[in-house]
């Protein structure tokens, strides 16, 4: 396998290029994990040319799952994916001990890669961040993708810290959700060419990729998987004009999916497509009635355009 631009890897422990869905975790009406819908979602993304599934991340409501539920969803996803699509297991936790245990579990159970968010609330120093992620990287043997989203975690992982961590053989990528294109350019300039760079912000994924990013770990791909995948392919093929058209076509829905705290809106939108129940766990709630109506209108428009 190669890391040269233009190559879209689908499975295996080579990190994928293109669209990686930040997968929702489906719940039953009673609030338990809906494994039947989870398996259907995996099949949906395999059929939709999604390059990878990022499971039990922040969009997957990992913070509302118990440790055992978290592990069970990872294991169920790997089992059903069965090598058909890259599985990136969310292994983020505030406690380094718990984060390392999740990383070890995911590796033992066959996850292709790991995704770990900066610990939130505790506000670790850059030295503390480095120690946290190095401990995770030592706990398993799959590629670890760092996740920097200071809008949710408060702490911002510096480019210098990412560069330091990239020296570890198991730390092979970053999901950057700052939406800052100067930061994106700095990451591209500082890091080795084989270090995977993913946008974690659907609004700015196109310029991020044009600067040299590998792809996007996308919330929008939960409901528009083919369109997000096609946008990534067009950018990879340097067809910027058509990629721009794809982005603009998705923009109304993208705005709607982030009108309120995610993943409430995307969970509701997915329920309209019968992909899951419209159920989230507290303290998350579904969007207000006005946002729900807007999502219903936008989805009808998008589906007509796609047809």
C-alpha positions in Angstrom: 0.0 0.0 0.0 1.0 3.6 -0.5 0.5 7.0 1.0 0.7 8.9 -2.3 -2.1 11.3 -2.9 -4.9 9.9 -5.1 -4.9 6.5 -3.5 -8.1 5.6 -1.5 -7.5 2.7 0.9 -10.6 1.0 2.1 -9.5 -1.5 4.7 -6.7 -2.8 6.8 -4.4 -1.0 9.2 -3.3 1.5 6.6 -5.2 4.7 7.5 -7.8 5.5 4.9 -8.1 8.5 2.6 -11.4 10.2 1.9 -14.7 10.1 3.9 -14.7 8.5 7.3 -18.1 8.8 9.0 -18.3 9.9 12.6 -20.9 7.2 13.2 -23.9 7.8 15.4 -24.7 5.1 18.0 -28.3 3.9 17.4 -30.5 3.4 20.5 -33.8 1.7 20.8 -36.9 3.6 21.9 -36.1 2.5 25.5 -32.5 3.9 25.3 -30.5 0.7 25.0 -28.0 0.2 22.2 -29.7 -1.0 19.0 -27.3 -3.6 17.6 -29.6 -4.5 14.7 -29.6 -0.8 13.5 -25.8 -0.6 14.1 -25.2 -3.6 11.8 -27.5 -1.9 9.2 -25.6 1.3 9.5 -22.3 -0.5 8.8 -23.9 -2.2 5.7 -25.2 1.2 4.6 -21.7 2.8 4.7 -20.1 -0.2 3.0 -22.6 0.2 0.1 -22.1 4.0 0.0 -18.4 3.9 -0.6 -17.5 5.4 2.8 -13.8 4.9 3.4 -14.0 4.2 7.1 -16.2 4.2 10.2 -15.2 6.1 13.3 -17.3 4.4 16.0 -18.1 5.5 19.5 -16.5 8.9 19.1 -18.1 12.1 20.3 -20.8 11.9 17.6 -21.4 8.4 18.8 -22.3 9.7 22.3 -19.3 7.9 23.9 -19.6 10.1 26.9 -23.0 8.7 27.7 -22.0 5.0 27.3 -20.7 2.8 30.1 -17.2 1.3 29.7 -18.7 -2.1 28.9 -21.2 -0.6 26.4 -18.3 1.3 24.8 -16.3 -1.9 24.4 -19.3 -3.9 23.2 -20.0 -1.4 20.4 -16.4 -1.6 19.2 -16.4 -5.4 19.2 -19.8 -5.6 17.4 -18.7 -3.1 14.8 -15.4 -4.9 14.0 -17.3 -8.3 13.9 -20.0 -7.1 11.5 -17.6 -5.0 9.3 -15.6 -8.2 8.8 -12.9 -6.5 6.9 -15.3 -4.8 4.4 -14.5 -1.3 5.7 -11.9 0.4 7.9 -13.0 0.5 11.5 -11.5 3.4 13.6 -12.4 2.8 17.2 -13.0 5.8 19.5 -10.9 5.3 22.6 -11.0 8.7 24.1 -11.4 9.1 27.9 -10.5 11.7 30.6 -8.6 9.1 32.6 -5.4 8.0 30.9 -5.7 4.6 32.5 -9.2 4.1 31.0 -8.1 5.5 27.7 -5.2 3.0 27.6 -7.6 0.2 28.5 -9.9 1.1 25.7 -7.0 1.2 23.2 -5.8 -2.2 24.3 -9.4 -3.6 24.0 -9.9 -2.2 20.6 -6.6 -3.6 19.3 -7.2 -7.1 20.8 -10.6 -7.1 19.1 -9.4 -6.2 15.7 -10.0 -2.5 15.2 -8.0 -1.1 12.2 -7.1 2.1 14.0 -7.9 4.2 17.1 -9.3 7.7 17.5 -8.7 9.5 20.8 -10.0 13.0 21.8 -8.1 15.4 24.0 -9.3 14.9 27.6 -11.9 17.5 28.4 -12.6 19.6 31.5 -9.3 18.7 33.2 -7.3 21.1 31.1 -4.0 19.2 30.9 -0.8 20.9 30.0 0.9 20.1 26.7 3.3 17.9 28.6 0.3 16.1 30.2 -1.3 15.7 26.7 1.8 14.1 25.4 2.1 11.7 28.3 -1.6 10.8 27.9 -1.4 9.9 24.2 2.0 8.2 24.5 0.5 5.9 27.2 -2.4 5.1 24.8 0.0 4.5 21.9 2.0 2.1 24.0 -1.1 0.1 25.0 -2.0 -1.1 21.5 -0.5 -1.8 18.1 -3.1 -0.1 15.8 -2.5 3.4 14.3 -3.7 6.1 16.7 -5.3 9.2 15.4 -5.3 12.2 17.7 -8.4 14.3 18.0 -8.1 18.0 18.7 -11.4 19.8 19.2 -10.8 22.8 21.6 -14.3 24.1 21.1 -15.5 21.1 23.2 -12.4 20.2 25.3 -11.2 23.8 26.0 -7.6 22.6 25.8 -5.9 23.1 22.4 -3.2 20.6 21.4 -0.4 22.6 19.8 1.3 21.8 16.5 4.5 21.3 18.4 2.9 18.7 20.6 1.5 16.9 17.6 4.9 17.0 15.9 6.5 15.5 19.1 3.8 12.7 19.2 4.3 11.9 15.6 7.7 10.4 16.4 5.9 7.5 18.1 5.5 4.7 15.5 1.9 4.0 16.6 0.7 7.7 16.4 -0.1 8.1 12.7 -2.7 10.9 12.3 -4.8 13.7 13.6 -8.4 14.8 13.3 -8.3 18.6 13.5 -11.7 20.2 14.3 -10.5 23.7 14.9 -11.8 24.9 11.5 -8.7 27.1 11.4 -7.0 26.9 8.0 -3.8 28.5 9.3 -3.6 25.6 11.7 -4.3 23.2 8.9 -1.4 24.7 6.8 0.9 24.5 9.8 0.1 20.8 10.4 0.7 20.0 6.7 4.0 21.9 6.7 5.2 20.4 10.0 4.3 16.8 9.8 5.7 13.9 7.7 3.9 13.1 4.4 2.7 9.8 5.7 1.0 11.3 8.8 -2.7 11.2 8.1 -4.5 14.6 8.4 -8.3 14.6 8.7 -10.6 17.5 9.0 -13.0 17.2 11.9 -15.1 20.2 10.7 -17.6 19.5 7.9 -17.8 23.3 7.0 -14.1 23.6 6.2 -13.3 20.1 5.1 -12.8 21.1 1.5 -10.1 23.8 2.1 -8.5 21.5 4.6 -8.1 18.8 2.0 -7.0 21.2 -0.7 -4.2 22.2 1.7 -3.1 18.6 1.9 -5.5 16.8 4.2 -6.3 13.1 3.6 -10.0 13.4 4.2 -12.8 14.3 6.6 -14.2 12.5 9.7 -17.7 13.6 9.0 -21.0 14.1 10.8 -22.8 14.9 7.5 -21.7 11.5 6.1 -24.2 9.9 8.5 -27.0 11.0 6.1 -25.2 11.9 2.9 -22.4 9.3 2.7 -22.2 9.1 -1.1 -22.1 12.8 -1.5 -19.3 13.3 1.1 -17.4 10.4 -0.4 -17.7 11.9 -3.9 -16.5 15.3 -2.6 -13.4 13.7 -1.2 -12.8 11.8 -4.4 -13.1 15.0 -6.5 -10.7 16.8 -4.3 -8.3 13.9 -4.5 -8.6 14.0 -8.3 -8.0 17.8 -8.2 -11.4 18.5 -9.7 -11.9 21.5 -7.5 -14.8 23.1 -9.5 -17.0 20.0 -9.1 -15.9 19.5 -5.5 -17.0 23.1 -4.8 -20.4 22.4 -6.3 -20.7 19.3 -4.1 -19.9 21.3 -1.0 -22.4 24.0 -1.9 -25.1 21.5 -2.6 -24.6 20.0 0.9 -24.3 23.3 2.7 -28.0 23.8 3.7 -28.1 20.4 5.3 -24.6 20.9 6.9 -25.9 24.1 8.5 -29.0 22.4 9.8 -27.1 19.5 11.3 -25.1 21.9 13.4 -27.9 24.3 14.3 -28.0 22.8 17.8 -25.7 20.6 19.8 -24.5 17.6 17.8 -25.5 14.8 17.6 -29.1 15.8 18.3 -29.8 17.1 14.8 -28.0 14.4 12.9 -29.7 11.7 15.0 -33.1 13.2 14.1 -32.1 13.5 10.4 -31.0 9.9 10.4 -34.3 8.8 12.0 -36.2 10.5 9.1 -34.2 8.2 6.7 -35.1 5.2 9.0 -31.5 4.7 9.9 -32.1 4.8 13.6 -34.6 5.9 16.2 -34.7 9.6 17.1 -33.2 8.8 20.6 -30.3 10.4 22.4 -29.1 10.0 25.9 -29.2 12.8 28.5 -27.8 15.4 28.9 -28.1 15.5 25.1 -31.6 16.2 23.8 -33.2 16.2 20.3 -33.4 19.5 18.5 -36.2 22.0 19.0 -39.3 21.8 16.8 -38.2 24.6 14.5 -34.9 22.8 13.8 -36.7 19.5 13.2 -39.0 21.2 10.7 -36.0 22.7 8.9 -34.3 19.4 8.8 -37.4 17.7 7.3 -37.6 20.4 4.6 -33.9 20.3 3.8 -33.8 16.5 3.5 -36.7 16.5 1.0 -34.8 19.1 -1.1 -31.5 17.2 -0.9 -33.2 13.9 -1.9 -34.9 15.5 -4.9 -31.6 17.0 -6.0 -29.8 13.7 -5.7 -32.5 12.0 -7.7 
